[in-house]
Amino acid sequence: MIVLFSPQHALHAPAHEFFRGERVPCFEKPSRAEFVRRELAARGHELRVPAHDSRPLLAGVHAARYVDFLESAWDQWLALNPANAFAQPFPSVWPIRTLRSDVEPANFVARLGVYSFDNGTPLSAGAWAAAKAGADAAASAGILLAAGERAVFCASRPPGHHAGADFMGGYCFLNNAAIAAQALRSRGCDRVAVLDVDYHHGNGTQAIFYERPDVLFVSLHADPSSEYPFYLGYADETGVGEGLGCNRNLPLPPGCDATAWFGALEAACATIARYGADALVVSLGLDTYAGDPLTTFRLQSDDFRRLGAVIARLRLRTAFILEGGYTAAELGINAANVLDGFESA
């Protein structure tokens, strides 16, 4: 399988984040993508650098003012004080209900709050470059599928499925799955399905497509009543307007085992089959693995081969987009197992 990988991902290497109120070393770090790259190369997959610029597609996914802010955020931070090169900015205020988000404040940290929905997504000097490289990979994947490839995997970071049209969060800056779907739509696919199998609900992807009938979003994930992102991902969210019926959430309880998880996956695939998609984008979160430090599901490495095989049964051109998964070496094994299962099915 073609694997799209950019060394630019390593430019985003923040030192710390806030997790449950504590300052801790970042879980989302460059070694994640490197473990995946090494394992895929060892199993004979073809590694390529992304060849297409995602910028023409960004306007169909993200608000222009958000992209402008994200691209210039680190320079704005340094303009306040050159010593900020050795510090990470975090938002401390957010325009929650009754407060305005349509006007950008003059204060940088307040602007950061306008474009963030949590304080666990650290900016770094290379955040934009890494996120843009990931978006380029997603765009390239969509274009390759439209040109006839059966499947492409984006071994990129930071992840993307928590990023909305005009906000970052959950380690995500640009929504790679949405960009891949938009690339497919721009190249002649009438209907695209996005299947999100990350432990956490892809709130950003859902929000981007919630009113659109041309992209189906289906997600199986931990119940948001007790797990991040908390405020989206419930079963009664089915789309609005022209997008009504084009959104399906399958929340699962803490400690979910493989039997229950694959039951939900089969239900998700049945929804995709009924939709009649021309192509599929998989938000491939691998944090459903039993050893992941941030989650509670109990999938084992061999289960990821089965995941790939189930997806292959849909017989759709498929873009796999790396999302979560924080177990270092096992992340590479689990990613490669998905591709093995898909290709051998």
DRENDO-596093 format. One record per residue: residue number from 1; residue in three letters; chain; x, y negated, z of N, C-alpha, C in turn. Coordinates in steps of 0.001 Angstrom, whole numbers, plus 500000, padded with zeros to 6 digits. Atoms other than C-alpha are relative to their C-alpha. Layout:
 resi resn chain  neast nnorth    nup caeast canorth   caup  ceast cnorth    cup
  NUM  ALA     A      X      Y      Z      X       Y      Z      X      Y      Z
...
***
This chain:
 resi resn chain  neast nnorth    nup caeast canorth   caup  ceast cnorth    cup
    1  MET     A 500843 501198 500000 500000  500000 500000 500875 498755 500000
    2  ILE     A 499291 501275 499947 501143  496438 499372 499824 499393 501393
    3  VAL     A 500003 500670 498702 502073  494765 502667 500567 498606 499808
    4  LEU     A 499554 501384 500101 502311  490979 502736 500569 499561 501343
    5  PHE     A 499289 500361 498765 504837  489735 505271 500871 498778 499723
    6  SER     A 499170 501192 500131 506425  486319 505706 500847 499821 501251
    7  PRO     A 499168 500268 498820 509420  485685 507982 499665 498684 500686
    8  GLN     A 500410 501278 499399 507866  482259 508623 499242 500201 501307
    9  HIS     A 500765 499761 498772 505761  483876 511355 500850 499751 501237
   10  ALA     A 499125 500084 498826 508798  483839 513671 500253 498563 500433
   11  LEU     A 499833 501399 499617 508844  480025 513651 499062 499602 501143
   12  HIS     A 500926 500257 498891 505919  480129 516076 500380 500919 501154
   13  ALA     A 499500 499191 498882 507522  481302 519304 499896 499210 501302
   14  PRO     A 500145 500725 498743 506048  479449 522298 500489 500838 501177
   15  ALA     A 499390 499301 498868 507601  480314 525631 498967 500521 500994
   16  HIS     A 500958 499598 498976 504494  480513 527800 498585 499605 499600
   17  GLU     A 501415 500315 500168 500720  480374 527956 499352 500000 501379
   18  PHE     A 500765 499882 498764 498021  480151 530618 499031 501162 499861
   19  PHE     A 500841 498811 500019 496275  483430 531402 499389 500162 501378
   20  ARG     A 500733 499923 498721 493601  483587 534109 500532 498996 501012
   21  GLY     A 499571 501100 499156 494850  480295 535446 501465 499982 500354
   22  GLU     A 498588 499911 499667 498479  481377 535722 500856 499746 498747
   23  ARG     A 499033 500167 501085 501438  480316 533566 500811 501293 499880
   24  VAL     A 499348 498706 500225 502851  483515 532035 500718 499973 498651
   25  PRO     A 499401 499885 501328 505125  484494 529122 498933 500367 498965
   26  CYS     A 501007 499787 501034 503240  484626 525830 499845 501485 499657
   27  PHE     A 500285 498658 500511 501564  487894 524901 500136 500023 498478
   28  GLU     A 499985 500077 501466 501310  486756 521262 501368 499449 499585
   29  LYS     A 498608 500395 500232 504991  486679 520229 500524 500632 498711
   30  PRO     A 499493 499538 501294 507151  487263 517138 500264 501493 499912
   31  SER     A 499694 498566 500064 508080  490832 518078 498808 500826 499535
   32  ARG     A 501185 499263 500445 504482  491885 517353 500083 500311 498508
   33  ALA     A 499948 499802 501454 504828  491377 513615 501226 500796 499588
   34  GLU     A 498781 499274 500360 508359  492746 513579 499833 501505 500208
   35  PHE     A 500254 498579 499791 507280  496081 515079 499132 500563 498878
   36  VAL     A 500859 499554 501098 504563  496311 512430 500802 500105 498708
   37  ARG     A 499197 499989 501232 506953  495416 509613 500913 501215 499954
   38  ARG     A 499060 498888 499978 509506  498012 510680 499315 501343 499774
   39  GLU     A 500689 498716 500133 507015  500843 510991 499432 500187 498598
   40  LEU     A 500559 499883 501348 505327  500088 507671 501097 500242 498974
   41  ALA     A 498881 499775 500915 508669  499877 505888 500519 501428 500123
   42  ALA     A 499503 498643 499786 509760  503171 507447 499096 501044 499365
   43  ARG     A 500935 499047 500598 506627  504847 506093 499821 499772 498494
   44  GLY     A 499965 500133 501449 507290  503623 502559 499053 498999 499388
   45  HIS     A 500877 501017 500565 504858  500751 502182 500826 498888 499347
   46  GLU     A 499296 501022 500778 505811  497996 499731 499816 498628 500636
   47  LEU     A 500066 501316 499374 506641  494721 501509 500245 498906 498969
   48  ARG     A 499880 501148 500887 506110  491492 499599 499814 498713 500800
   49  VAL     A 500245 501335 499438 506298  487808 500472 498742 499447 499335
   50  PRO     A 501203 500573 500616 502938  486036 499943 500350 499062 498850
   51  ALA     A 499655 500736 501221 502869  484458 496477 499026 498878 499677
   52  HIS     A 501021 500981 500330 499809  482192 496609 499815 498999 501141
   53  ASP     A 500211 501083 499048 499200  478861 498335 498534 500006 500434
   54  SER     A 501367 499967 499479 496127  478947 500575 499327 498634 500033
   55  ARG     A 500573 501332 499782 495639  475184 500616 498733 499740 499186
   56  PRO     A 501250 500251 500730 493040  475078 497791 498778 500685 500611
   57  LEU     A 501107 499273 499391 490919  477526 499814 499617 499459 501375
   58  LEU     A 500239 500425 498620 491192  475799 503192 498742 499155 500129
   59  ALA     A 501172 500877 499918 488474  473273 502378 498698 500788 500064
   60  GLY     A 501198 499170 499919 485973  476130 502039 499845 500706 501327
   61  VAL     A 499999 499292 498720 486827  477400 505523 500129 499040 501175
   62  HIS     A 499696 500905 498883 488155  474554 507703 499709 498548 499645
   63  ALA     A 500226 501426 500175 487256  470899 508192 501316 499293 499697
   64  ALA     A 498787 500695 500430 489738  468534 506557 500694 499311 501164
   65  ARG     A 499348 500736 498909 490338  466506 509715 500694 500954 500972
   66  TYR     A 499329 499002 499157 491159  469665 511670 501307 500446 499369
   67  VAL     A 498776 499596 500686 493690  470803 509067 501044 498893 500084
   68  ASP     A 499068 501137 499905 495228  467316 509051 500613 499919 501391
   69  PHE     A 499476 500043 498631 495534  467383 512832 500988 501122 500243
   70  LEU     A 499154 498837 499739 496997  470866 512952 501354 499867 499304
   71  GLU     A 498760 500123 500757 499578  470115 510269 500946 498982 500619
   72  SER     A 499171 501085 499459 500786  466984 512062 500108 500012 501519
   73  ALA     A 500118 500036 498537 500160  467944 515706 501357 499943 500689
   74  TRP     A 498712 499991 499317 503761  468718 516645 500732 498676 499807
   75  ASP     A 499377 501310 500234 505024  465502 515039 499347 498928 500870
   76  GLN     A 500681 500946 499114 502372  463580 516974 500501 500153 501435
   77  TRP     A 499522 499706 498649 503551  465266 520164 501393 499426 500215
   78  LEU     A 498639 500540 499895 507174  464317 519513 500014 498482 499950
   79  ALA     A 500041 501463 500109 506219  460746 518618 499715 499352 501348
   80  LEU     A 500260 500541 498667 505016  460282 522194 501278 499889 500815
   81  ASN     A 498751 499957 499248 508427  461223 523589 500875 501085 499379
   82  PRO     A 499144 498964 500590 511354  463015 521899 500285 501165 500941
   83  ALA     A 499772 498917 499031 511818  465025 525113 498898 501052 499947
   84  ASN     A 501080 499022 500141 508522  466733 524280 500398 501199 499154
   85  ALA     A 499506 498857 500762 510541  468974 521983 500242 501203 500904
   86  PHE     A 499717 498928 499039 511244  471005 525142 498803 500296 500900
   87  ALA     A 501223 499777 499222 507641  471051 526404 498889 500457 499064
   88  GLN     A 501144 499550 500783 504422  472685 525212 498760 499215 500408
   89  PRO     A 501228 500723 499642 501240  470615 525017 498821 500945 500166
   90  PHE     A 501245 499257 499805 497979  472011 526344 498866 499000 500215
   91  PRO     A 501123 500892 499717 494533  470398 526361 499600 500091 501463
   92  SER     A 500500 499995 498622 493103  469406 529717 498586 499450 500089
   93  VAL     A 501395 500455 500055 489762  467886 528648 499408 500466 498672
   94  TRP     A 500698 499521 501187 487147  469096 526156 498670 499264 499868
   95  PRO     A 501285 500692 500189 484089  467390 524609 498825 500968 500108
   96  ILE     A 501081 499050 499760 481559  469729 526166 498654 499275 499885
   97  ARG     A 501347 500533 500205 477781  469136 526075 499848 498570 500514
   98  THR     A 500295 501431 499822 476665  465465 525957 501196 499109 499678
   99  LEU     A 498825 500803 500351 480239  464332 525099 500216 500048 498494
  100  ARG     A 499856 500131 501456 481239  463217 521595 501287 500647 499506
  101  SER     A 498823 499425 500650 483578  465167 519326 500206 499442 498607
  102  ASP     A 499900 500538 501355 483017  463161 516154 501041 498887 499883
  103  VAL     A 499014 501075 499999 485482  460422 517163 501285 500520 500644
  104  GLU     A 498716 499574 499438 489173  461234 517678 500495 498985 501016
  105  PRO     A 499427 500929 499023 490522  459711 520894 501425 499600 499603
  106  ALA     A 498623 500417 500256 493808  457778 520781 500993 500876 500756
  107  ASN     A 499127 499174 499171 495261  460005 523500 500210 501367 499352
  108  PHE     A 499713 498748 500708 497033  463056 522019 499388 501213 500697
  109  VAL     A 500531 498842 499289 496023  465526 524740 498479 500065 499866
  110  ALA     A 501445 500022 500221 492408  464403 524355 499663 500447 498578
  111  ARG     A 500210 499522 501373 492676  464921 520573 500176 501518 499939
  112  LEU     A 499780 498552 499955 494054  468384 521266 498765 500703 500573
  113  GLY     A 501218 499430 499439 490957  469038 523386 498847 500022 499016
  114  VAL     A 501044 500019 501025 488688  468043 520485 500099 501229 499107
  115  TYR     A 499768 498930 500971 490260  470776 518346 500350 501347 500645
  116  SER     A 499718 498742 499292 490643  473527 520996 498764 500438 500764
  117  PHE     A 501080 499564 499116 488127  475710 522779 500528 500739 501223
  118  ASP     A 499420 499458 498782 490569  477071 525369 501363 499355 500216
  119  ASN     A 498642 500510 499767 493910  476222 526945 501016 501137 499962
  120  GLY     A 499115 498857 500089 495459  479600 526117 500585 500200 498619
  121  THR     A 499490 499927 501371 496611  478786 522587 501127 498982 499853
  122  PRO     A 498921 500980 499950 500031  477154 522898 500482 499568 498621
  123  LEU     A 499354 500547 501188 501325  474872 520184 501511 500174 500131
  124  SER     A 498538 499985 500024 504958  475113 519152 500450 499229 498771
  125  ALA     A 499471 500737 501143 507222  473381 516672 499669 500686 498690
  126  GLY     A 500251 499251 501229 506560  476139 514140 498589 500522 499856
  127  ALA     A 501364 499454 500037 502851  476724 514770 499358 499826 498627
  128  TRP     A 500625 500229 501301 501695  475108 511527 500650 500857 498921
  129  ALA     A 499307 499226 501041 504346  476795 509369 499611 501469 500071
  130  ALA     A 500362 498591 499855 503535  480228 510795 498550 500236 499629
  131  ALA     A 501415 499836 500313 499776  479755 510578 499760 499855 498498
  132  LYS     A 500160 500196 501456 500047  478454 507002 500523 501210 499241
  133  ALA     A 499486 498793 500653 502193  481466 506023 499004 501145 500112
  134  GLY     A 501022 498976 499838 499524  483758 507452 498806 499755 499094
  135  ALA     A 501095 500348 500906 496843  481895 505509 500379 500283 498551
  136  ASP     A 499526 499688 501352 498951  482229 502352 499934 501498 499728
  137  ALA     A 500096 498548 500142 499129  485986 502953 498550 500427 499785
  138  ALA     A 501415 499658 500138 495349  486168 503351 499480 499617 498621
  139  ALA     A 500404 500433 501342 494796  484169 500172 500576 500938 498946
  140  SER     A 499347 499101 500955 497290  486365 498325 499332 501362 499988
  141  ALA     A 500678 498706 499926 495535  489505 499556 498694 499972 499219
  142  GLY     A 501258 500113 500724 492185  488311 498251 500206 499943 498494
  143  ILE     A 499718 500139 501431 493679  487377 494886 500483 501320 499414
  144  LEU     A 499539 498696 500481 495445  490740 494566 498838 500984 499854
  145  LEU     A 501156 499111 500101 492203  492602 495279 499144 499636 498791
  146  ALA     A 500812 500437 501133 490317  490506 492742 500637 500384 498671
  147  ALA     A 499275 499629 501213 493012  491404 490210 500056 501513 499798
  148  GLY     A 500078 498574 500219 492454  495124 490740 500650 500895 501033
  149  GLU     A 499424 499159 498952 494437  496305 493777 498883 500592 500870
  150  ARG     A 501001 499363 499149 492536  498774 495954 500055 499477 501429
  151  ALA     A 499860 500417 498606 493945  497615 499289 501313 499252 500192
  152  VAL     A 498830 500809 499646 496396  495092 500767 499948 499773 501510
  153  PHE     A 499924 500249 498555 497593  494643 504349 500823 498743 500258
  154  CYS     A 499281 501214 499596 498606  491283 505833 500590 500211 501386
  155  ALA     A 499299 499815 498731 501213  491853 508552 500442 498638 500509
  156  SER     A 499725 501402 499676 500955  488268 509728 499626 499687 501445
  157  ARG     A 500356 500588 498734 500787  486324 512948 500329 498500 499913
  158  PRO     A 501008 499696 498981 499485  484293 514683 498710 500536 499384
  159  PRO     A 501285 499506 500504 496060  485958 514396 499083 498842 499619
  160  GLY     A 500844 501079 500508 493081  484049 513064 498535 500038 500354
  161  HIS     A 501459 499877 499995 489614  485340 513891 499292 499176 501066
  162  HIS     A 500633 500894 499031 488990  483042 516882 499976 498548 499524
  163  ALA     A 499955 501378 500501 489723  479884 514837 498731 499698 499216
  164  GLY     A 501212 500406 500692 486571  478105 513738 500295 498969 498931
  165  ALA     A 499823 500982 501068 486006  475535 511053 500827 498808 500469
  166  ASP     A 499298 501199 499531 487378  472761 513266 500567 500171 501408
  167  PHE     A 499377 499810 498690 488964  474346 516320 500909 501218 500002
  168  MET     A 499088 498895 499740 491761  476632 517481 499609 500666 501319
  169  GLY     A 500258 499299 498741 491621  479200 520279 500418 501450 499871
  170  GLY     A 499674 498587 500016 492565  482724 521274 501237 500326 499191
  171  TYR     A 498741 499884 500745 496077  482314 519801 499841 499674 498517
  172  CYS     A 500296 500131 501427 494427  481474 516430 499918 498531 499580
  173  PHE     A 500002 501358 500540 494895  478352 514293 499236 499900 498686
  174  LEU     A 500719 499929 501273 493712  479188 510750 499369 501392 499909
  175  ASN     A 500739 498743 499993 491127  481889 510136 500339 500816 498755
  176  ASN     A 499488 499243 501139 492922  484382 507898 498939 500877 499351
  177  ALA     A 501049 499153 500569 489965  486754 507467 499036 499181 499159
  178  ALA     A 500904 500870 500756 487729  483896 506386 500659 499501 498717
  179  ILE     A 499283 500455 501183 490402  482660 503974 500076 501103 498953
  180  ALA     A 500002 498875 500943 490708  486135 502425 498628 500161 499353
  181  ALA     A 501353 499899 500547 486926  486288 502041 499728 498874 499012
  182  GLN     A 500199 501137 500898 486900  482824 500486 500780 500188 498700
  183  ALA     A 499216 499720 501199 489661  483871 498078 499265 500979 499092
  184  LEU     A 500756 499027 500780 487571  486858 496979 498784 499353 499350
  185  ARG     A 501151 500700 500571 484501  484666 496506 500435 499106 498838
  186  SER     A 499543 500917 501055 486529  482199 494430 500460 500728 498752
  187  ARG     A 499532 499202 501130 487717  485031 492168 498929 500950 499472
  188  GLY     A 501065 499278 500675 484327  486378 491220 499239 501022 500806
  189  CYS     A 500775 499066 499178 483142  488573 494101 498712 499314 500468
  190  ASP     A 501270 500604 499614 479446  487858 494635 499735 500116 501490
  191  ARG     A 500272 499751 498588 479294  489381 498115 501225 500633 500634
  192  VAL     A 498846 499494 499262 482049  489992 500622 499542 500361 501409
  193  ALA     A 500263 499616 498611 481801  491852 503928 501272 499834 500821
  194  VAL     A 498906 500082 499038 484019  491091 506920 499660 500920 501159
  195  LEU     A 500154 499060 498879 484395  493919 509439 501064 499673 501032
  196  ASP     A 499073 500369 498935 485968  492850 512735 500017 501111 501039
  197  VAL     A 499880 498887 499048 487270  495730 514877 500908 499648 501176
  198  ASP     A 499218 500452 498855 489286  493668 517359 499204 500217 501291
  199  TYR     A 500653 499862 498700 488557  494181 521050 499135 498777 500319
  200  HIS     A 500702 501249 499720 487455  490544 521227 499178 499566 498782
  201  HIS     A 500872 500461 501083 484605  489102 519161 500672 498910 499169
  202  GLY     A 499447 501015 500896 485669  487078 516125 499073 498806 499885
  203  ASN     A 500951 501109 499942 483718  484001 517129 500202 498986 498884
  204  GLY     A 499736 500975 501047 485454  481773 514599 499475 500456 498652
  205  THR     A 500478 499468 501272 484685  484022 511639 498478 499969 499949
  206  GLN     A 501465 500048 499948 481064  484360 512724 499499 498593 499755
  207  ALA     A 500485 501370 500111 480655  480601 513054 500182 499449 498588
  208  ILE     A 499721 500513 501344 482228  479877 509660 498953 500480 498992
  209  PHE     A 500896 499418 500997 479841  482183 507792 498554 500140 500477
  210  TYR     A 501284 499701 499357 476774  482076 510055 498792 499561 499174
  211  GLU     A 501112 500489 500808 474621  480152 507564 500130 500401 498534
  212  ARG     A 499732 499630 501392 475946  481844 504412 499545 501429 499695
  213  PRO     A 500424 498649 500374 474357  484828 502618 501029 500757 499174
  214  ASP     A 499024 499377 500901 477428  485529 500449 501117 500722 500742
  215  VAL     A 499005 499293 499186 479607  486801 503334 499293 500604 501206
  216  LEU     A 500544 499277 498845 478386  489444 505778 501078 500126 501058
  217  PHE     A 499070 499813 498888 480045  489465 509197 499433 501059 500940
  218  VAL     A 500382 498927 499090 479895  492645 511301 501149 500221 500974
  219  SER     A 498953 499885 498982 481781  493030 514586 499604 500992 501077
  220  LEU     A 500154 499185 498795 482188  495707 517239 501091 499576 500966
  221  HIS     A 499090 500677 499081 483822  494337 520371 499509 500151 501438
  222  ALA     A 500381 499963 498588 483796  494120 524137 498875 499006 500278
  223  ASP     A 501158 500816 499644 480600  492711 525614 500455 498618 500476
  224  PRO     A 499537 501340 499620 481079  488915 525784 499462 499511 501342
  225  SER     A 500451 500416 498668 479155  488738 529047 501110 500175 501028
  226  SER     A 498905 499793 499060 482370  489973 530688 501379 499829 499369
  227  GLU     A 498703 500096 500676 485115  489484 528059 500050 498799 499059
  228  TYR     A 499725 501081 500934 486631  486669 526030 499482 500376 498612
  229  PRO     A 500101 501449 499779 485397  484665 524121 498777 499552 500793
  230  PHE     A 501076 500268 499047 482347  484879 526447 498762 499328 499407
  231  TYR     A 501134 500834 500410 480139  482365 524628 499439 500335 498622
  232  LEU     A 500504 499564 501298 479505  484240 521357 500285 501497 499862
  233  GLY     A 499784 498585 500250 479188  487826 520168 498882 500888 500500
  234  TYR     A 501129 499235 499488 475774  488891 521484 499184 500606 498852
  235  ALA     A 500703 499244 501032 473519  491308 519605 498877 499202 499346
  236  ASP     A 501115 500756 500579 470763  488728 519045 500454 498910 499034
  237  GLU     A 499468 500991 500948 473041  486555 516861 500019 500635 498603
  238  THR     A 500173 499321 501287 471923  487499 513334 500104 499053 498807
  239  GLY     A 499911 500976 501075 472561  484348 511283 498811 499060 500022
  240  VAL     A 501096 500970 500086 470412  481306 510507 499876 499532 498553
  241  GLY     A 500227 500534 501338 468893  479768 507394 500221 501060 498939
  242  GLU     A 499726 499040 501070 470114  481431 504225 500849 501168 500491
  243  GLY     A 499162 498941 499453 472503  483469 506370 499289 500952 500943
  244  LEU     A 500744 499125 499099 469739  485121 508406 500101 501443 499521
  245  GLY     A 499830 498593 500323 470396  488860 508506 501382 500364 499504
  246  CYS     A 498635 499760 500501 474019  488476 507409 501031 499946 501118
  247  ASN     A 499093 499943 498853 475515  488716 510895 499517 501109 500927
  248  ARG     A 500360 498935 499056 475593  491774 513138 501101 500194 501021
  249  ASN     A 499078 499761 498898 477245  492150 516525 499632 501290 500720
  250  LEU     A 500170 498743 499276 477744  495479 518285 500873 499952 501260
  251  PRO     A 499201 500090 498761 478942  494650 521823 500028 501328 500735
  252  LEU     A 499769 498720 499330 480362  497551 523820 500444 499773 501439
  253  PRO     A 499696 500201 498578 480826  498059 527578 501483 500162 500298
  254  PRO     A 498603 499795 499594 484161  497906 529416 500330 501485 500096
  255  GLY     A 499572 498618 499907 486154  501121 529261 499466 500904 498911
  256  CYS     A 500589 499223 501089 484507  502220 526014 500992 501045 499469
  257  ASP     A 499132 498944 500515 485894  505561 524785 499819 500149 498490
  258  ALA     A 500002 499853 501456 486468  506765 521223 498634 500446 499481
  259  THR     A 501301 499513 500468 483095  508529 520973 499029 498845 499795
  260  ALA     A 500916 501141 500106 481083  505383 521678 500499 498996 498973
  261  TRP     A 499439 500995 500925 483456  503188 519684 499756 500411 498550
  262  PHE     A 500217 499556 501375 483244  505298 516530 498519 500066 499652
  263  GLY     A 501432 500105 500253 479473  505446 516912 499627 498603 499538
  264  ALA     A 500243 501377 500413 479436  501661 516708 500604 499718 498632
  265  LEU     A 499371 500199 501307 481842  501737 513763 499126 500572 498887
  266  GLU     A 500873 499416 501019 479536  504067 511843 498782 499110 499761
  267  ALA     A 501132 500912 500165 476632  501698 512501 500412 498754 499218
  268  ALA     A 499493 501165 500729 478746  498777 511289 500172 500314 498518
  269  CYS     A 499771 499618 501396 479700  500642 508104 498681 500203 499265
  270  ALA     A 501310 499848 500626 476061  501515 507434 499420 498637 499628
  271  THR     A 500458 501353 500299 475221  497803 507614 500722 499444 498773
  272  ILE     A 499220 500471 501143 478018  497008 505163 499541 500687 498720
  273  ALA     A 500456 499266 501185 476842  499727 502759 498660 499465 499507
  274  ARG     A 501307 500539 500393 473277  498351 502782 500126 498616 499371
  275  TYR     A 499813 501375 500493 474570  494823 502111 500420 499981 498529
  276  GLY     A 499586 499949 501398 476089  495869 498788 501159 499086 499671
  277  ALA     A 498843 500872 500209 479423  494073 499107 500846 500464 498820
  278  ASP     A 499030 499710 501054 481921  493865 496244 501382 500287 500572
  279  ALA     A 498675 499850 499389 484897  493791 498620 499858 499860 501506
  280  LEU     A 500012 499962 498539 485780  494166 502289 501257 499355 500556
  281  VAL     A 498884 500539 499225 487977  492176 504665 499886 500586 501406
  282  VAL     A 500000 499400 498664 488931  493975 507893 500873 499149 500923
  283  SER     A 499241 500636 498931 489954  491895 510888 500511 501113 500900
  284  LEU     A 499454 498795 499383 492262  494612 512161 500660 499675 501335
  285  GLY     A 499467 500083 498655 492625  494040 515858 500306 501396 500505
  286  LEU     A 499569 498698 499493 494549  496913 517427 500080 500013 501525
  287  ASP     A 500007 500096 498540 493973  495857 521023 498910 500873 500625
  288  THR     A 500895 498976 499463 491365  498618 521373 500786 501210 500506
  289  TYR     A 499101 498926 499553 494347  500886 522124 500008 500089 501527
  290  ALA     A 500096 499776 498556 494294  502419 525609 501126 499348 500782
  291  GLY     A 498885 500564 499268 497698  500977 526508 500119 498494 499915
  292  ASP     A 499887 501449 500171 496964  497358 525620 499865 499286 501354
  293  PRO     A 500022 500652 498686 497684  494995 528545 498842 499034 500212
  294  LEU     A 501047 501012 499868 494748  492662 527827 498589 500572 499894
  295  THR     A 501307 499449 500329 491894  495103 527229 499707 501275 500785
  296  THR     A 500413 498830 499209 489973  498106 528588 499519 501177 499160
  297  PHE     A 500461 498865 500812 488990  500297 525603 501050 501109 500015
  298  ARG     A 499146 498842 499767 490511  503778 525361 500348 500770 498722
  299  LEU     A 499589 499321 501226 491429  504530 521744 501465 500427 500103
  300  GLN     A 498643 499488 500059 494567  506614 521178 500563 499787 498590
  301  SER     A 499368 500283 501288 497063  506304 518326 499384 500798 498855
  302  ASP     A 500604 499200 501063 495516  509167 516342 498627 499480 499592
  303  ASP     A 501310 500553 500342 492151  507405 516495 500101 498952 498902
  304  PHE     A 499866 501035 501026 493513  504684 514249 500090 500608 498604
  305  ARG     A 500086 499293 501283 494015  507231 511450 498536 500224 499625
  306  ARG     A 501433 499789 500253 490347  508067 511784 499327 498691 499605
  307  LEU     A 500544 501310 500366 489508  504349 511656 500255 499721 498518
  308  GLY     A 499687 500233 501403 491308  504040 508323 499178 500874 499075
  309  ALA     A 500766 499075 500830 489522  507094 506944 498532 499588 499910
  310  VAL     A 501399 500440 500012 486082  505785 507950 499842 498789 499090
  311  ILE     A 500076 501182 500859 486763  502440 506263 500135 500384 498529
  312  ALA     A 499801 499573 501389 487962  504216 503111 498717 500558 499392
  313  ARG     A 501237 499414 500514 484585  505968 502818 499060 498956 499410
  314  LEU     A 500827 501062 500581 483007  502596 501984 500320 499777 498527
  315  ARG     A 499584 500108 501400 484922  502728 498669 499953 498556 499496
  316  LEU     A 499926 501408 500364 485486  498986 498604 501449 499556 499932
  317  ARG     A 498702 500670 499963 488521  496944 497688 500140 499367 501380
  318  THR     A 499905 500327 498573 489893  496183 501144 501257 499218 500317
  319  ALA     A 498888 500774 499437 492086  493507 502698 500014 500217 501506
  320  PHE     A 499811 499855 498556 493391  494399 506161 500785 498795 500510
  321  ILE     A 499359 501180 499426 494301  491344 508267 500343 500295 501450
  322  LEU     A 499601 499725 498622 496323  491875 511450 499455 498925 500942
  323  GLU     A 500504 500925 498979 494606  490318 514466 500711 500296 501315
  324  GLY     A 499399 499786 498697 495185  491283 518127 500690 501348 500125
  325  GLY     A 499230 498798 499691 497212  494043 519747 501325 499578 500594
  326  TYR     A 498897 500594 499244 499888  493427 522353 500871 501043 500697
  327  THR     A 499253 498919 499361 501617  496742 523052 501359 500255 499358
  328  ALA     A 498649 499918 500571 504878  496097 521161 500139 501160 499022
  329  ALA     A 499692 498940 500958 506166  499303 519530 498751 500744 499548
  330  GLU     A 501213 499270 500367 502770  501033 519615 499167 499230 498983
  331  LEU     A 500746 500795 500969 501309  498139 517607 500376 500406 498581
  332  GLY     A 499554 499576 501320 503418  499155 514618 499493 501386 499642
  333  ILE     A 500481 498631 500238 502507  502830 514959 498514 499986 499698
  334  ASN     A 501452 500006 500184 498803  502069 515246 499600 499339 498687
  335  ALA     A 500283 500645 501283 498807  499698 512274 500293 500952 498846
  336  ALA     A 499628 499071 501064 500619  502234 510113 499041 501186 499946
  337  ASN     A 500952 498890 499985 498214  504965 511226 498695 499632 499290
  338  VAL     A 501205 500429 500718 495251  502922 509965 500208 500114 498500
  339  LEU     A 499733 499957 501436 496856  502588 506546 500146 501432 499508
  340  ASP     A 499875 498589 500373 497784  506293 506477 498620 500654 499873
  341  GLY     A 501343 499427 500036 494197  507251 507296 499211 499509 498808
  342  PHE     A 500705 500579 501137 492848  504902 504637 500479 500615 498682
  343  GLU     A 499455 499532 501277 495186  506093 501898 499809 501484 499785
  344  SER     A 500114 498555 500153 494799  509779 502611 498552 500479 499955
  345  ALA     A 501417 499582 499947 490990  509766 502885 499494 500368 498600
***
